[in-house]
Each structure stands twice: as structure tokens, then as C-alpha cells.
Amino acid sequence: MSANPVDRLEIKALEQRIQVHETIDELKDKVGEVRARFDPNTNARKHLSGASFALSCLGFLAGYGFAGLFTRS
């Protein structure tokens, strides 16, 4: 004799609940990885020298261009 239909539905609901919890855990892990990857403090430390160089070059070029407005005849 087969299991009671209500019992089968309860077992199926339990399996689906477990699957949903696993999916939620995977999503939480992925969100944590993305937050760690795009953390501004970590990225600033990692790319500080390149950003400093780029900004100093930009400042030099802007200053050179601004000074050129007053020195050209």
C-alpha cells in the first residue's frame, strides 16, 4: 500500500523547503563575495599608487594648461 497523499505532500514540502534554504545560503555567500570584492577600503589600498599617479598627472596637465593661458603672447 502506498503512503498517504498528505504524507507525500509533507515530504515534498520539506524537500522544497530544504532546497530553498540551500539556495538562500548560496545567494548570501555570493553577496558576501561581491561585497568583499567591491569594498572601497580594500580597493583603495590595492590601487593607491596607480590612482595617485593618475591624479598627479591630471593635476600637472591642468596646471600646465592653466599657466599656459597667462604666459602665451
C-alpha distances in whole Angstrom, upper triangle without the diagonal:
4,7,9,12,14,13,13,16,18,17,19,22,22,23,25,27,27,28,31,32,33,35,37,38,39,41,43,44,45,47,48,49,51,53,54,55,57,59,62,64,62,63,67,67,66,68,71,74,73,73,76,78,77,78,81,82,81,83,86,86,86,89,91,90,91,94,95,96,99,100,100,104
4,7,8,11,10,10,13,15,14,15,18,19,19,21,23,24,25,27,29,29,31,33,34,35,37,39,40,41,43,45,46,48,49,51,52,54,55,59,60,59,60,63,64,63,65,68,70,69,69,73,74,73,74,77,78,77,80,82,82,82,85,87,86,88,91,91,92,95,96,97,100
4,6,8,7,7,10,11,11,12,15,16,16,19,20,21,22,25,26,27,29,31,32,33,35,36,38,39,41,42,44,45,47,48,49,51,52,56,58,56,57,61,61,60,62,65,68,67,67,70,72,71,72,75,76,75,77,80,80,80,83,85,84,85,88,89,90,93,94,95,98
4,5,5,6,9,10,11,13,14,15,17,19,20,21,23,24,26,27,29,30,32,33,35,36,38,39,41,42,44,45,47,48,50,51,53,56,58,57,58,61,62,61,63,66,69,68,67,71,72,71,72,75,76,75,77,80,80,80,83,85,84,85,88,89,89,92,94,95,98
4,5,5,6,9,10,10,12,14,15,16,18,20,21,22,24,26,27,28,30,32,33,35,36,37,39,41,42,43,45,47,48,49,51,54,56,55,56,59,60,59,61,64,67,66,65,68,70,69,70,73,74,73,75,78,78,77,80,82,82,82,86,87,87,90,92,92,95
4,5,5,6,9,10,10,12,14,15,16,18,20,21,22,24,26,27,29,30,31,33,35,36,37,39,41,42,43,45,46,48,49,52,54,53,54,57,58,58,60,62,65,64,64,67,69,67,68,72,73,71,73,76,76,76,79,81,80,81,84,85,85,88,90,91,94
4,5,5,6,9,10,10,12,14,15,17,18,20,21,23,24,26,27,29,30,32,33,35,36,38,39,41,42,44,45,47,48,51,53,52,53,56,57,56,58,61,64,63,63,66,68,67,67,71,72,71,73,76,76,75,78,80,80,81,84,85,85,88,90,90,94
4,5,5,6,9,10,11,12,14,15,17,18,20,21,23,24,26,27,29,30,32,33,35,36,38,39,41,42,44,45,46,50,52,50,51,55,56,55,57,59,62,61,61,64,66,65,66,69,70,69,71,74,74,74,77,79,78,79,82,83,83,86,88,88,92
4,5,5,6,9,10,10,12,14,15,16,18,20,21,22,24,26,27,28,30,31,33,34,36,37,39,41,42,43,44,48,50,49,50,53,54,53,55,58,61,60,59,62,64,63,64,67,68,67,69,72,72,71,74,76,76,76,80,81,81,84,86,86,89
4,5,5,6,9,10,10,12,14,15,16,18,20,21,23,24,26,27,29,30,31,33,35,36,37,39,41,42,43,46,48,47,48,51,52,52,54,56,59,59,58,61,63,62,63,66,67,66,68,71,71,71,73,76,75,76,79,80,80,83,85,85,89
4,5,5,6,9,10,11,12,14,15,17,18,20,21,23,24,26,27,29,30,32,33,35,36,38,39,41,42,46,47,46,47,50,51,50,52,55,58,57,57,60,62,61,62,65,66,65,67,70,70,70,73,75,74,75,78,79,80,83,84,85,88
4,5,5,6,9,10,11,12,14,15,16,18,20,21,23,24,26,27,29,30,32,33,35,36,38,39,40,44,46,44,45,49,50,49,51,53,56,55,55,58,60,59,60,63,64,63,65,68,68,68,71,72,72,73,76,77,77,80,82,82,86
4,5,5,6,9,10,10,12,14,15,16,18,20,21,22,24,26,27,29,30,31,33,35,36,37,39,42,44,43,44,47,48,47,49,52,55,54,53,56,58,57,58,61,62,61,63,66,66,66,69,71,70,71,74,75,75,78,80,81,84
4,5,5,6,9,10,11,12,14,15,17,19,20,21,23,25,26,27,29,30,32,33,35,36,37,41,42,41,42,46,46,46,48,50,53,53,52,55,57,56,57,60,62,61,63,66,66,65,68,70,70,71,74,75,75,78,80,80,84
4,5,5,6,9,10,11,12,14,15,17,19,20,21,23,24,26,27,29,30,32,33,35,36,40,41,40,41,44,45,44,46,49,52,51,51,54,56,55,56,59,60,59,61,64,64,64,67,69,68,69,72,73,74,77,78,79,82
4,5,5,6,9,10,10,12,14,15,16,18,20,21,22,24,26,27,28,30,31,33,34,38,40,38,39,43,44,43,45,47,50,49,49,52,54,53,53,57,58,57,59,62,62,61,64,66,66,67,70,71,71,74,76,76,80
4,5,5,6,9,10,11,12,14,15,16,18,20,21,23,25,26,27,29,30,32,33,36,38,37,38,41,42,41,43,46,49,48,48,51,53,52,52,56,57,56,58,61,61,61,63,65,65,66,69,70,70,73,75,76,79
4,5,5,6,9,10,11,12,14,15,17,19,20,21,23,25,26,27,29,30,32,35,36,35,37,40,40,40,42,45,47,47,46,50,52,51,51,55,56,55,57,60,60,60,63,65,65,65,68,70,70,73,74,75,78
4,5,5,6,9,10,11,12,14,15,17,18,20,21,23,24,26,27,29,30,34,35,34,35,38,39,38,40,43,46,45,45,48,50,49,50,53,54,53,55,58,58,58,61,63,62,63,66,67,68,71,72,73,76
4,5,5,6,9,10,11,12,14,15,16,18,20,21,22,24,26,27,28,32,33,32,33,37,38,37,39,41,44,44,43,46,48,47,48,51,52,51,53,56,56,56,59,61,60,61,64,65,66,68,70,71,74
4,5,5,6,9,10,11,12,14,15,16,18,20,21,23,24,26,27,30,32,31,32,35,36,35,37,40,43,42,42,45,47,46,47,50,51,50,52,55,55,55,58,60,60,61,64,65,65,68,70,70,74
4,5,5,6,9,10,11,12,14,15,17,19,20,21,23,25,26,29,31,29,30,34,34,33,36,38,41,41,40,43,45,45,45,49,50,49,51,54,54,54,57,59,59,60,63,64,64,67,69,69,73
4,5,5,6,9,10,11,12,14,15,17,18,20,21,23,24,28,29,28,29,32,33,32,34,37,40,39,38,42,44,42,43,47,47,47,49,52,52,52,54,56,56,57,60,61,62,65,66,67,70
4,5,5,6,9,10,10,12,14,15,16,18,20,21,22,26,27,26,27,31,32,31,33,35,39,38,37,40,42,41,42,45,46,45,47,50,50,50,53,55,55,56,59,60,60,63,65,65,69
4,5,5,6,9,10,11,12,14,15,17,18,20,21,25,26,25,26,29,30,29,31,34,37,37,36,39,41,40,41,44,46,45,47,50,50,50,53,55,55,55,58,60,60,63,64,65,69
4,5,5,6,9,10,11,12,14,15,17,19,20,24,25,24,24,28,29,27,30,32,35,34,34,37,39,38,39,43,43,43,45,48,48,48,51,53,53,54,57,58,58,61,63,63,67
4,5,5,6,9,10,11,12,14,15,16,18,22,23,22,23,26,27,26,28,31,34,33,32,36,38,36,37,41,42,41,43,46,46,46,48,50,50,51,54,55,56,59,60,61,64
4,5,5,6,9,10,10,12,14,15,16,20,21,20,22,25,26,25,27,30,33,32,31,34,37,36,36,40,41,40,42,45,45,45,48,50,50,51,53,55,55,58,60,60,64
4,5,5,6,9,10,11,12,14,15,19,20,19,20,23,24,23,25,28,31,30,30,33,35,34,35,38,40,39,41,44,44,44,47,49,49,50,53,54,55,57,59,60,63
4,5,5,6,9,10,10,12,14,18,19,18,18,22,23,22,24,26,29,28,28,31,33,32,33,36,37,37,39,41,42,42,45,46,47,48,50,51,52,55,56,57,61
4,5,5,6,9,10,11,12,15,17,16,17,20,22,21,23,25,28,28,27,30,32,31,31,35,36,35,37,40,40,40,43,45,45,46,48,50,50,53,55,55,59
4,5,5,6,9,10,10,14,15,14,16,19,19,19,21,24,27,26,26,29,31,30,31,34,35,35,37,39,40,40,42,45,45,46,48,50,51,53,54,56,59
4,5,5,6,9,10,14,15,13,14,17,18,17,19,22,25,24,24,27,29,28,29,32,33,33,35,38,38,39,41,43,43,44,47,48,49,52,53,54,58
4,5,5,6,8,12,14,12,13,16,17,16,18,21,23,23,22,25,27,26,27,30,31,31,33,35,36,36,38,40,41,41,44,45,46,49,50,51,55
4,5,5,6,9,11,11,11,14,16,15,17,19,23,22,21,24,26,26,26,29,31,30,32,34,35,35,37,40,40,41,43,45,45,48,49,50,54
4,6,5,9,10,8,10,13,13,13,15,17,21,21,20,23,25,25,25,28,30,30,31,34,35,35,37,39,40,41,43,45,46,48,49,50,54
4,6,9,10,8,8,12,13,11,13,16,19,18,18,21,23,22,23,26,27,27,29,32,32,33,35,37,37,39,41,42,43,46,47,48,52
4,6,9,8,7,10,12,12,12,15,18,17,16,19,21,20,21,24,25,25,27,29,30,30,33,35,35,36,38,40,41,43,45,46,49
4,6,5,6,9,10,11,12,14,17,17,16,19,21,21,21,24,26,25,26,29,30,30,32,35,35,36,38,40,41,43,45,46,49
4,6,5,6,9,10,10,11,15,15,13,15,18,18,17,20,22,22,23,26,27,27,29,31,32,32,35,36,37,39,41,42,46
4,5,5,6,9,10,10,14,15,13,15,18,18,18,20,23,23,23,26,28,28,29,32,33,33,35,37,38,40,42,43,47
4,5,5,6,9,10,13,14,13,15,18,19,19,21,23,24,25,27,29,29,31,33,34,35,37,39,40,42,43,44,48
4,5,5,6,8,11,11,11,13,15,15,16,19,20,21,22,24,26,26,28,30,31,32,34,36,37,39,40,42,45
4,5,5,5,9,10,8,10,13,14,14,16,18,18,19,22,23,24,25,27,29,29,31,33,35,36,37,39,43
4,6,5,9,10,10,11,14,15,15,17,20,20,21,23,25,26,27,29,31,31,33,35,37,38,39,41,45
4,6,8,9,10,12,14,15,16,18,19,20,22,24,25,26,28,29,31,32,34,35,37,39,40,41,45
4,6,6,6,9,10,11,12,14,16,17,18,20,21,23,24,26,27,28,30,32,33,35,36,37,41
4,6,5,6,9,10,11,12,14,15,16,18,20,21,22,24,26,27,28,30,32,33,34,36,39
4,6,5,6,9,10,10,12,14,15,16,18,20,21,22,24,25,27,28,31,32,32,34,38
4,5,5,6,9,10,11,12,14,15,17,18,20,21,23,24,26,27,29,31,31,33,36
4,5,5,6,8,10,11,12,14,15,16,18,20,21,22,24,26,27,29,30,31,35
4,6,5,6,9,10,10,12,14,15,16,18,20,21,22,24,26,28,28,30,34
4,6,5,6,9,10,10,12,14,15,16,18,20,21,22,25,26,27,28,32
4,6,5,6,9,10,11,12,14,15,17,18,20,21,23,25,26,27,30
4,5,5,6,8,10,10,12,14,15,16,18,20,21,23,24,26,29
4,5,5,6,9,10,10,12,14,15,16,18,20,22,22,24,28
4,5,5,6,9,10,10,12,14,15,16,19,21,21,22,26
4,5,5,6,9,10,11,12,14,15,17,19,20,21,25
4,5,5,6,8,10,10,12,14,16,17,18,20,24
4,5,5,6,8,10,10,12,14,16,16,18,22
4,5,5,6,8,10,10,13,15,15,16,20
4,5,5,6,9,10,11,13,14,16,19
4,5,5,6,8,10,11,12,14,18
4,6,5,6,9,10,10,12,16
4,5,5,7,9,10,11,14
4,5,5,7,9,11,14
4,5,6,6,9,12
4,5,5,6,10
4,6,6,9
4,6,8
4,6
4
